[in-house]
Amino acid sequence: MFKKILILCAIPLLFISAYAKELGFSGQTSYQRSGGAVTLVSNTIHNNRDGGTSGTLKLMLWATPAPYDGKNINGFVVAQTELGSLLGNTYFPNISRTVSFLTPSAGSYYMTLTLSEYRNGRYQIVDYMNYSNMEAF
């Protein structure tokens, strides 16, 4: 009897982890600043959902006082670009977008690239990449 309970409890955990990466980055991401511009790069952004279309996707580069933990993000959006929507079971390959860079308030910050999807009336982070180096402004 006890073994059956453990198996039943494990099943919901599998569904949670399966849905965590329906939409997100694959491969490497990076950013490169040059003067008042920054280039945001991702090898691939995938939509592993069966059918349908994602909401509008947006890349955002953040300057944060601490590494982003996947919950509430606190900091400055220093660059952003819209990517459009993505059909289910498809991907955007080789993304490289050069956009304006907005310098945050003076200080040292961790940099985080987020992928957000517009749904339920707002952009929601669906994946992210923290970069280990701090930048001083």
SELO-219698 format. One record per atom (N, C-alpha, C, O): atom name; x, y, z. Coordinates in nm, 3 decimals, m for minus. Each point is the difference from the previous one (the first is absolute). Layout:
N
   name        xx        yy        zz
     CA         X         Y         Z
...
# end
This chain:
137
   name        xx        yy        zz
      N     0.082    m0.120     0.000
     CA    m0.082     0.120     0.000
      C     0.086     0.126     0.000
      O    m0.029     0.095    m0.072
      N     0.134    m0.095     0.153
     CA     0.087     0.117     0.010
      C     0.067     0.033    m0.133
      O     0.014     0.117    m0.035
      N     0.028    m0.217    m0.039
     CA     0.063     0.022    m0.130
      C    m0.095     0.067    m0.098
      O     0.042     0.086    m0.077
      N    m0.167    m0.123     0.078
     CA    m0.099     0.061    m0.088
      C    m0.016     0.148     0.030
      O    m0.015     0.080    m0.093
      N     0.018    m0.042     0.217
     CA    m0.013     0.141     0.038
      C     0.120     0.079    m0.051
      O    m0.017     0.111    m0.051
      N     0.135    m0.165     0.064
     CA     0.119     0.069    m0.049
      C    m0.006     0.021    m0.150
      O     0.036     0.107    m0.049
      N    m0.080    m0.206    m0.023
     CA    m0.009     0.012    m0.146
      C    m0.102     0.107    m0.038
      O     0.026     0.080    m0.089
      N    m0.140    m0.078     0.154
     CA    m0.101     0.100    m0.029
      C     0.048     0.140     0.033
      O    m0.035     0.095    m0.070
      N     0.115    m0.078     0.173
     CA     0.053     0.131     0.037
      C     0.106     0.047    m0.099
      O     0.015     0.120    m0.021
      N     0.057    m0.212    m0.039
     CA     0.106     0.037    m0.093
      C    m0.055     0.046    m0.135
      O     0.063     0.081    m0.067
      N    m0.177    m0.129     0.027
     CA    m0.057     0.034    m0.130
      C    m0.023     0.150    m0.016
      O     0.039     0.054    m0.104
      N    m0.100     0.017     0.198
     CA    m0.017     0.145    m0.017
      C     0.133     0.074    m0.016
      O     0.006     0.098    m0.074
      N     0.098    m0.142     0.139
     CA     0.130     0.064    m0.014
      C     0.053    m0.012    m0.142
      O     0.063     0.093    m0.051
      N    m0.088    m0.205    m0.014
     CA     0.042    m0.016    m0.138
      C    m0.072     0.098    m0.091
      O     0.062     0.055    m0.091
      N    m0.189    m0.033     0.114
     CA    m0.075     0.095    m0.082
      C     0.050     0.142     0.021
      O     0.008     0.077    m0.097
      N     0.025    m0.040     0.219
     CA     0.050     0.135     0.026
      C     0.129     0.025    m0.075
      O     0.015     0.103    m0.064
      N     0.080    m0.197     0.071
     CA     0.127     0.021    m0.068
      C    m0.016    m0.005    m0.152
      O     0.075     0.066    m0.071
      N    m0.171    m0.142     0.021
     CA    m0.021    m0.007    m0.145
      C    m0.050     0.133    m0.054
      O     0.036     0.040    m0.111
      N    m0.120     0.029     0.189
     CA    m0.055     0.126    m0.047
      C     0.094     0.118     0.024
      O    m0.019     0.106    m0.060
      N     0.120    m0.122     0.145
     CA     0.088     0.110     0.034
      C     0.077     0.052    m0.121
      O     0.033     0.118    m0.004
      N    m0.005    m0.201    m0.093
     CA     0.080     0.041    m0.115
      C    m0.076    m0.013    m0.132
      O     0.059    m0.031    m0.103
      N    m0.189     0.053     0.106
     CA    m0.076    m0.001    m0.124
      C     0.049     0.107    m0.096
      O     0.000    m0.020    m0.122
      N     0.041     0.131     0.177
     CA     0.039     0.116    m0.077
      C     0.129     0.052     0.061
      O     0.003     0.033     0.119
      N     0.104    m0.024    m0.197
     CA     0.124     0.048     0.062
      C     0.120    m0.001    m0.092
      O    m0.009    m0.024    m0.120
      N     0.123     0.052     0.183
     CA     0.129     0.002    m0.068
      C     0.052    m0.142    m0.019
      O    m0.023    m0.087     0.084
      N     0.092     0.063    m0.195
     CA     0.077    m0.122    m0.022
      C     0.137     0.044    m0.048
      O     0.011     0.090    m0.082
      N     0.091    m0.154     0.133
     CA     0.135     0.040    m0.039
      C     0.046     0.121     0.079
      O    m0.052     0.029     0.108
      N     0.148     0.042    m0.164
     CA     0.060     0.112     0.071
      C    m0.071     0.132    m0.027
      O    m0.062     0.020    m0.104
      N     0.074     0.069     0.202
     CA    m0.046     0.137    m0.014
      C     0.116     0.091     0.037
      O     0.094    m0.041     0.068
      N    m0.102     0.167    m0.114
     CA     0.102     0.097     0.037
      C    m0.051     0.140    m0.028
      O    m0.106     0.020    m0.060
      N     0.184     0.076     0.106
     CA    m0.025     0.140    m0.034
      C     0.135     0.066    m0.017
      O     0.098    m0.039     0.064
      N    m0.093     0.139    m0.150
     CA     0.125     0.073    m0.026
      C    m0.031     0.147    m0.011
      O    m0.072     0.043    m0.090
      N     0.127     0.036     0.183
     CA    m0.023     0.145    m0.003
      C     0.106     0.068    m0.084
      O     0.116    m0.040    m0.002
      N    m0.160     0.143    m0.069
     CA     0.091     0.083    m0.078
      C    m0.059     0.141    m0.001
      O    m0.095     0.029    m0.073
      N     0.153     0.059     0.153
     CA    m0.052     0.136     0.009
      C    m0.141    m0.001     0.055
      O    m0.026    m0.060     0.104
      N    m0.065     0.126    m0.174
     CA    m0.139     0.009     0.043
      C    m0.088    m0.110    m0.054
      O    m0.122     0.012     0.002
      N     0.183    m0.120    m0.051
     CA    m0.076    m0.113    m0.056
      C     0.044    m0.130     0.065
      O     0.109    m0.009     0.057
      N    m0.195    m0.090    m0.067
     CA     0.032    m0.134     0.050
      C    m0.059    m0.100    m0.099
      O    m0.110     0.020    m0.052
      N     0.183    m0.129     0.028
     CA    m0.050    m0.108    m0.084
      C    m0.039    m0.116     0.089
      O     0.081    m0.051     0.077
      N    m0.207     0.009    m0.087
     CA    m0.053    m0.113     0.075
      C    m0.001    m0.122    m0.092
      O    m0.050     0.006    m0.112
      N     0.106    m0.117     0.161
     CA     0.019    m0.119    m0.084
      C    m0.054    m0.123     0.071
      O     0.019    m0.018     0.120
      N    m0.086    m0.069    m0.197
     CA    m0.042    m0.131     0.048
      C     0.010    m0.099    m0.115
      O    m0.047     0.028    m0.111
      N     0.109    m0.144     0.136
     CA     0.008    m0.101    m0.105
      C    m0.138    m0.039    m0.050
      O    m0.025    m0.006    m0.121
      N    m0.065    m0.021     0.215
     CA    m0.135    m0.044    m0.036
      C    m0.098     0.039     0.109
      O     0.032    m0.006     0.119
      N    m0.151     0.044    m0.160
     CA    m0.113     0.012     0.092
      C    m0.106    m0.095    m0.052
      O    m0.043     0.010    m0.115
      N     0.001    m0.103     0.200
     CA    m0.093    m0.105    m0.043
      C    m0.136     0.013     0.066
      O    m0.014     0.053     0.110
      N    m0.087    m0.105    m0.181
     CA    m0.135    m0.015     0.053
      C    m0.034    m0.148    m0.013
      O    m0.034    m0.047    m0.109
      N     0.044    m0.026     0.219
     CA    m0.026    m0.144     0.000
      C    m0.146    m0.035     0.028
      O    m0.033    m0.116     0.023
      N    m0.053     0.215    m0.024
     CA    m0.142    m0.027     0.023
      C    m0.059    m0.068    m0.123
      O     0.039     0.027    m0.113
      N    m0.134    m0.116     0.138
     CA    m0.070    m0.066    m0.111
      C    m0.101     0.096    m0.058
      O    m0.098     0.035     0.066
      N     0.120     0.008    m0.190
     CA    m0.094     0.087    m0.068
      C    m0.009     0.139     0.059
      O     0.071     0.034     0.094
      N    m0.159     0.045    m0.151
     CA    m0.021     0.136     0.048
      C     0.116     0.092    m0.032
      O     0.095    m0.037    m0.068
      N    m0.106     0.158     0.120
     CA     0.102     0.102    m0.021
      C     0.028     0.066     0.133
      O    m0.091     0.023     0.080
      N     0.217     0.009    m0.055
     CA     0.035     0.070     0.123
      C    m0.055     0.142    m0.005
      O    m0.043     0.048    m0.105
      N     0.044     0.018     0.219
     CA    m0.024     0.142     0.000
      C     0.122     0.069    m0.058
      O     0.099    m0.067    m0.032
      N    m0.103     0.197     0.017
     CA     0.117     0.074    m0.049
      C     0.116    m0.022     0.095
      O    m0.016     0.010     0.122
      N     0.133    m0.040    m0.178
     CA     0.119    m0.026     0.079
      C     0.090     0.123     0.001
      O     0.007     0.075    m0.097
      N     0.062    m0.056     0.209
     CA     0.088     0.114     0.014
      C     0.127    m0.042     0.075
      O    m0.006    m0.068     0.102
      N     0.121     0.110    m0.155
     CA     0.127    m0.013     0.072
      C     0.022     0.128     0.080
      O    m0.018     0.110    m0.052
      N     0.059    m0.125     0.178
     CA     0.029     0.115     0.084
      C     0.131    m0.025     0.074
      O     0.019    m0.106     0.059
      N     0.070     0.204    m0.063
     CA     0.124    m0.007     0.076
      C    m0.019     0.086     0.124
      O    m0.036     0.117    m0.009
      N     0.061    m0.176     0.124
     CA    m0.020     0.066     0.129
      C     0.134     0.021     0.071
      O     0.092    m0.080    m0.015
      N    m0.082     0.188     0.089
     CA     0.109     0.025     0.095
      C    m0.063    m0.012     0.138
      O    m0.088     0.078     0.035
      N     0.134    m0.176     0.045
     CA    m0.062    m0.028     0.129
      C     0.104     0.000     0.112
      O     0.116    m0.032    m0.025
      N    m0.157     0.067     0.147
     CA     0.096     0.003     0.111
      C     0.044    m0.139     0.047
      O     0.104    m0.013     0.064
      N    m0.182    m0.090    m0.095
     CA     0.033    m0.138     0.035
      C    m0.040    m0.088    m0.118
      O    m0.084     0.039    m0.081
      N     0.145    m0.158     0.070
     CA    m0.041    m0.089    m0.110
      C    m0.150    m0.030     0.010
      O    m0.054    m0.019     0.109
      N    m0.013     0.016    m0.224
     CA    m0.143    m0.029    m0.006
      C    m0.023    m0.144     0.045
      O     0.073    m0.090    m0.042
      N    m0.174     0.069     0.128
     CA    m0.027    m0.133     0.055
      C    m0.118    m0.071    m0.066
      O    m0.041    m0.107     0.046
      N    m0.014     0.166    m0.153
     CA    m0.113    m0.062    m0.067
      C    m0.135     0.039     0.056
      O    m0.103    m0.047    m0.048
      N     0.102     0.133     0.150
     CA    m0.127     0.043     0.060
      C    m0.025     0.144    m0.042
      O    m0.024     0.026    m0.118
      N     0.029     0.066     0.210
     CA    m0.021     0.142    m0.031
      C     0.132     0.064    m0.038
      O     0.099    m0.014     0.071
      N    m0.098     0.085    m0.182
     CA     0.123     0.065    m0.044
      C    m0.003     0.145     0.044
      O    m0.103     0.068    m0.010
      N     0.217    m0.020     0.058
     CA     0.011     0.136     0.050
      C     0.124     0.062    m0.063
      O     0.111    m0.047     0.021
      N    m0.130     0.152    m0.097
     CA     0.114     0.064    m0.065
      C    m0.045     0.091    m0.111
      O    m0.113     0.048    m0.003
      N     0.205    m0.024    m0.089
     CA    m0.023     0.091    m0.113
      C    m0.001    m0.078    m0.130
      O     0.088    m0.082    m0.024
      N    m0.187     0.108    m0.062
     CA     0.003    m0.054    m0.135
      C     0.091     0.093    m0.080
      O    m0.031     0.118    m0.019
      N     0.144    m0.171    m0.028
     CA     0.097     0.084    m0.071
      C    m0.007    m0.018    m0.151
      O     0.056     0.079    m0.075
      N    m0.126    m0.184     0.030
     CA    m0.019    m0.023    m0.144
      C    m0.116    m0.097    m0.019
      O    m0.024    m0.087     0.084
      N    m0.047     0.103    m0.196
     CA    m0.108    m0.094    m0.030
      C    m0.032     0.002    m0.148
      O     0.021     0.099    m0.070
      N    m0.073    m0.213     0.024
     CA    m0.043    m0.010    m0.139
      C    m0.111    m0.104    m0.011
      O     0.006    m0.106     0.063
      N    m0.108     0.137    m0.143
     CA    m0.107    m0.095    m0.027
      C     0.042    m0.096    m0.110
      O     0.068     0.037    m0.096
      N    m0.110    m0.163     0.112
     CA     0.033    m0.103    m0.099
      C    m0.120    m0.044    m0.081
      O     0.016    m0.065    m0.103
      N    m0.136     0.097     0.147
     CA    m0.121    m0.050    m0.066
      C    m0.047    m0.126     0.071
      O     0.049    m0.032     0.108
      N    m0.144    m0.038    m0.167
     CA    m0.051    m0.123     0.061
      C     0.059    m0.120    m0.072
      O     0.058     0.011    m0.108
      N    m0.074    m0.127     0.171
     CA     0.065    m0.121    m0.049
      C    m0.100    m0.115     0.001
      O    m0.059    m0.031     0.103
      N     0.041    m0.032    m0.217
     CA    m0.089    m0.116    m0.010
      C     0.049    m0.114     0.089
      O     0.119    m0.011     0.027
      N    m0.213    m0.073     0.019
     CA     0.037    m0.117     0.079
      C     0.091    m0.093    m0.078
      O    m0.014    m0.014    m0.122
      N     0.106    m0.049     0.192
     CA     0.097    m0.094    m0.057
      C     0.087     0.062    m0.108
      O     0.039    m0.067    m0.096
      N    m0.008     0.197     0.111
     CA     0.093     0.067    m0.091
      C     0.099     0.081     0.083
      O    m0.009     0.002     0.123
      N     0.103     0.064    m0.190
     CA     0.100     0.078     0.072
      C     0.051     0.114    m0.087
      O    m0.011    m0.001    m0.122
      N     0.067     0.101     0.190
     CA     0.073     0.107    m0.066
      C     0.149    m0.037     0.008
      O     0.052    m0.017     0.110
      N     0.017     0.005    m0.223
     CA     0.143    m0.031     0.005
      C     0.085     0.127    m0.007
      O    m0.043     0.102    m0.054
      N     0.163    m0.110     0.110
     CA     0.104     0.103    m0.018
      C    m0.050     0.143     0.017
      O     0.008     0.080    m0.093
      N    m0.059    m0.050     0.209
     CA    m0.051     0.134     0.026
      C     0.116     0.093     0.036
      O     0.083    m0.033     0.085
      N    m0.079     0.147    m0.149
     CA     0.098     0.104     0.030
      C    m0.066     0.133    m0.029
      O    m0.024     0.035    m0.116
      N    m0.004     0.040     0.222
     CA    m0.068     0.129    m0.014
      C     0.083     0.109     0.067
      O     0.036    m0.013     0.117
      N    m0.007     0.118    m0.190
     CA     0.072     0.114     0.056
      C    m0.102     0.110     0.030
      O    m0.075     0.042    m0.088
      N     0.074     0.002     0.214
     CA    m0.098     0.099     0.048
      C     0.071     0.103     0.088
      O     0.117    m0.018     0.036
      N    m0.188     0.123    m0.003
     CA     0.055     0.104     0.089
      C     0.025    m0.057     0.138
      O    m0.075    m0.084     0.049
      N     0.183     0.131     0.015
     CA     0.033    m0.037     0.136
      C    m0.026     0.120     0.090
      O     0.053     0.108    m0.024
      N    m0.134    m0.128     0.128
     CA    m0.033     0.105     0.095
      C     0.083    m0.022     0.126
      O    m0.019    m0.099     0.070
      N     0.109     0.189    m0.040
     CA     0.089    m0.016     0.115
      C    m0.080     0.012     0.131
      O    m0.075     0.096     0.018
      N     0.091    m0.193     0.073
     CA    m0.071     0.008     0.128
      C     0.065     0.101     0.094
      O     0.103     0.059    m0.032
      N    m0.163    m0.040     0.147
     CA     0.059     0.086     0.103
      C     0.139    m0.050     0.036
      O     0.031    m0.118    m0.014
      N     0.053     0.209     0.062
     CA     0.138    m0.036     0.037
      C    m0.001    m0.116     0.099
      O    m0.079    m0.003     0.094
      N     0.170    m0.091    m0.117
     CA     0.013    m0.115     0.089
      C     0.050    m0.120    m0.076
      O     0.032     0.009    m0.118
      N    m0.024    m0.123     0.187
     CA     0.043    m0.128    m0.060
      C    m0.120    m0.093    m0.004
      O    m0.076    m0.010     0.096
      N     0.060    m0.057    m0.210
     CA    m0.118    m0.082    m0.022
      C     0.033    m0.134    m0.063
      O     0.098    m0.014    m0.075
      N    m0.182    m0.085     0.107
     CA     0.000    m0.126    m0.074
      C    m0.086     0.022    m0.122
      O    m0.095     0.079     0.003
      N     0.127    m0.148    m0.111
     CA    m0.077     0.013    m0.124
      C    m0.078    m0.130    m0.023
      O     0.052    m0.110     0.019
      N    m0.177     0.126    m0.059
     CA    m0.088    m0.114    m0.025
      C    m0.075     0.024    m0.130
      O    m0.058     0.107    m0.021
      N     0.058    m0.207    m0.066
     CA    m0.080     0.004    m0.123
      C    m0.126    m0.082     0.025
      O     0.008    m0.117     0.037
      N    m0.123     0.179    m0.058
     CA    m0.127    m0.071     0.019
      C    m0.074    m0.014    m0.132
      O     0.012     0.084    m0.090
      N    m0.088    m0.191     0.080
     CA    m0.095    m0.020    m0.108
      C    m0.137     0.011     0.064
      O    m0.033    m0.075     0.091
      N    m0.048     0.169    m0.140
     CA    m0.133     0.021     0.055
      C    m0.104    m0.024    m0.109
      O     0.024     0.023    m0.118
      N    m0.140    m0.069     0.163
     CA    m0.113    m0.024    m0.090
      C    m0.116     0.086     0.046
      O    m0.030     0.008     0.120
      N    m0.037     0.056    m0.214
     CA    m0.118     0.081     0.032
      C    m0.119    m0.093     0.014
      O    m0.042    m0.065    m0.096
      N    m0.012     0.060     0.217
     CA    m0.119    m0.080     0.026
      C    m0.071     0.057     0.123
      O     0.063     0.056     0.090
      N    m0.191    m0.072    m0.089
     CA    m0.083     0.052     0.111
      C     0.022     0.149     0.023
      O     0.000     0.046     0.115
      N     0.019     0.029    m0.223
     CA     0.009     0.145     0.010
      C     0.134     0.057     0.039
      O     0.009     0.121     0.025
      N     0.096    m0.204    m0.018
     CA     0.132     0.052     0.036
      C     0.109    m0.096    m0.046
      O    m0.027    m0.116    m0.033
      N     0.150     0.166     0.032
     CA     0.114    m0.086    m0.032
      C     0.040    m0.079     0.125
      O     0.014     0.056     0.108
      N     0.006    m0.187    m0.125
     CA     0.040    m0.088     0.109
      C     0.128    m0.072    m0.040
      O     0.011    m0.051    m0.112
      N     0.087     0.047     0.201
     CA     0.127    m0.067    m0.028
      C    m0.024    m0.150    m0.008
      O    m0.058    m0.060     0.091
      N     0.105     0.000    m0.202
     CA    m0.014    m0.144    m0.018
      C     0.135    m0.071     0.003
      O     0.005    m0.122     0.019
      N     0.104     0.195    m0.038
     CA     0.133    m0.057     0.010
      C     0.099     0.114     0.023
      O    m0.030     0.116    m0.028
      N     0.147    m0.150     0.078
     CA     0.101     0.103     0.027
      C     0.139    m0.059     0.005
      O     0.019    m0.121     0.017
      N     0.079     0.209    m0.033
     CA     0.140    m0.038     0.011
      C     0.071     0.106     0.083
      O     0.005     0.117    m0.038
      N     0.051    m0.158     0.153
     CA     0.081     0.089     0.081
      C     0.144    m0.006    m0.050
      O     0.050    m0.107    m0.034
      N     0.016     0.221     0.031
     CA     0.141     0.005    m0.036
      C     0.079     0.026     0.128
      O    m0.039     0.083     0.082
      N     0.150    m0.155    m0.065
     CA     0.072     0.001     0.127
      C     0.079     0.127     0.026
      O     0.026     0.034     0.116
      N     0.013     0.038    m0.221
     CA     0.080     0.120     0.022
      C    m0.088     0.118     0.038
      O    m0.112     0.016    m0.050
      N     0.164     0.066     0.141
     CA    m0.071     0.124     0.036
      C     0.054     0.112    m0.088
      O     0.116    m0.001    m0.040
      N    m0.203     0.098     0.009
     CA     0.042     0.114    m0.077
      C    m0.018     0.125     0.086
      O    m0.099     0.014     0.071
      N     0.198     0.075    m0.080
     CA    m0.006     0.125     0.074
      C    m0.040     0.114    m0.096
      O     0.049     0.009    m0.112
      N    m0.137     0.076     0.159
     CA    m0.045     0.114    m0.080
      C     0.021     0.128     0.079
      O    m0.032     0.108    m0.049
# end
